[in-house]
Amino acid sequence: MVSFDNVYQCFDLDSKIVLGKDRTSYEIQGKWNEIHFKNDQDITLELACGRGEYTNYLAEMYPERNFLGIDIKGARIWKGAKIATAKGLSNAAYLRTKIERIEHFFGEDEVSEIWITFADPFLKKGKSNRRLTAKSFLERYRKILKPGGIVHLKTDNDVLFEFSLEQIDEYPHAKLIYSNWDIYSNPLEFKELEGKTYYEVMHLAKGITIKYLQFTLD
Ligand SMILES: C[S@@+](CC[C@H](N)C(=O)[O-])C[C@H]1O[C@@H](n2cnc3c(N)ncnc32)[C@H](O)[C@@H]1O
């Protein structure tokens, strides 16, 4: 991982410092474009990015925007970073950290959009606060998202989808823009939805329907 110039990692849970190529340390909050991308393009995050299929897919689709995949699992990020490097996607990068700490790595209004792709549903009793659309996470996203910035959720899981709709309804700053319990039952409403992650391909093979919603946080 430390040989990649598109991967940043944080291992110290109390620190805002990330380690980039050759373990060079950066305090990167509010400075992703200055330190890494070297341009002033809008930044989109993919949370729970796994192997980064969506980060790389969107980066290829939108060269005029920057994309950052975030996950805690190094082996998965390694794959996404390797493919981004091989494809020459200079607008795609990866951050290895816990999403609970996201506001330590991004400044106010630094992020234009967020995608949450096939996040773990945390179905066990008492674990719903770990879901990436729980109100505590919406509060974190609101701190770093530009006004009017869209949050996208794509999932296979009915419980997570229903829960997300409830959280959006209950959180006063959230406004639901679009939701669909079965995106492939009709022609896709948004071309970005054509991208498929590793988990999405597995769920589709089992005949599970794919759900999608988007909302803003003002
Ligand atoms: C089911 S996988 C989905 C991966 C990928 N988006 C896909 O669709 O193939 C969920 C991913 O979320 C990551 N994850 C879950 N909770 C996390 C957290 N709090 N912080 C960082 N990563 C997290 C896991 O490491 C895992 O890679």
The ligand as an SDF file (V2000), in Angstrom:
LIG
                    3D

 27 29  0  0  0  0  0  0  0  0999 V2000
  -20.3860   -5.3220    1.9480 C   0  0  0  0  0  0  0  0  0  0  0  0
  -18.8670   -4.5040    1.6820 S   0  0  0  0  0  0  0  0  0  0  0  0
  -19.2070   -3.5520    0.2230 C   0  0  0  0  0  0  0  0  0  0  0  0
  -17.9710   -3.2030   -0.5350 C   0  0  0  0  0  0  0  0  0  0  0  0
  -18.1900   -2.5290   -1.9050 C   0  0  0  0  0  0  0  0  0  0  0  0
  -18.8580   -1.2670   -1.7830 N   0  0  0  0  0  0  0  0  0  0  0  0
  -18.9840   -3.4450   -2.8120 C   0  0  0  0  0  0  0  0  0  0  0  0
  -20.1670   -3.1580   -3.0350 O   0  0  0  0  0  0  0  0  0  0  0  0
  -18.4260   -4.4270   -3.3000 O   0  0  0  0  0  0  0  0  0  0  0  0
  -18.8830   -3.2860    2.9480 C   0  0  0  0  0  0  0  0  0  0  0  0
  -17.5570   -2.5810    3.1200 C   0  0  0  0  0  0  0  0  0  0  0  0
  -17.7160   -1.5510    4.0850 O   0  0  0  0  0  0  0  0  0  0  0  0
  -16.5470   -1.4590    4.8560 C   0  0  0  0  0  0  0  0  0  0  0  0
  -16.9350   -0.8180    6.1270 N   0  0  0  0  0  0  0  0  0  0  0  0
  -17.9950   -1.1310    6.9070 C   0  0  0  0  0  0  0  0  0  0  0  0
  -18.0910   -0.3030    7.9490 N   0  0  0  0  0  0  0  0  0  0  0  0
  -17.0410    0.5560    7.8410 C   0  0  0  0  0  0  0  0  0  0  0  0
  -16.5910    1.6550    8.6230 C   0  0  0  0  0  0  0  0  0  0  0  0
  -17.2420    2.0360    9.7100 N   0  0  0  0  0  0  0  0  0  0  0  0
  -15.4950    2.3280    8.2080 N   0  0  0  0  0  0  0  0  0  0  0  0
  -14.8320    1.9320    7.0840 C   0  0  0  0  0  0  0  0  0  0  0  0
  -15.2080    0.9100    6.2980 N   0  0  0  0  0  0  0  0  0  0  0  0
  -16.3070    0.2340    6.6580 C   0  0  0  0  0  0  0  0  0  0  0  0
  -16.0560   -2.8900    4.9950 C   0  0  0  0  0  0  0  0  0  0  0  0
  -14.6840   -2.9310    5.2620 O   0  0  0  0  0  0  0  0  0  0  0  0
  -16.4210   -3.4400    3.6090 C   0  0  0  0  0  0  0  0  0  0  0  0
  -15.3450   -3.3760    2.7070 O   0  0  0  0  0  0  0  0  0  0  0  0
  1  2  1  0
  2  3  1  0
  2 10  1  0
  3  4  1  0
  4  5  1  0
  5  6  1  0
  5  7  1  0
  7  8  2  0
  7  9  1  0
 10 11  1  0
 11 12  1  0
 11 26  1  0
 12 13  1  0
 13 14  1  0
 13 24  1  0
 14 15  1  0
 14 23  1  0
 15 16  2  0
 16 17  1  0
 17 18  1  0
 17 23  2  0
 18 19  1  0
 18 20  2  0
 20 21  1  0
 21 22  2  0
 22 23  1  0
 24 25  1  0
 24 26  1  0
 26 27  1  0
M  CHG  2   2   1   9  -1
M  END
$$$$
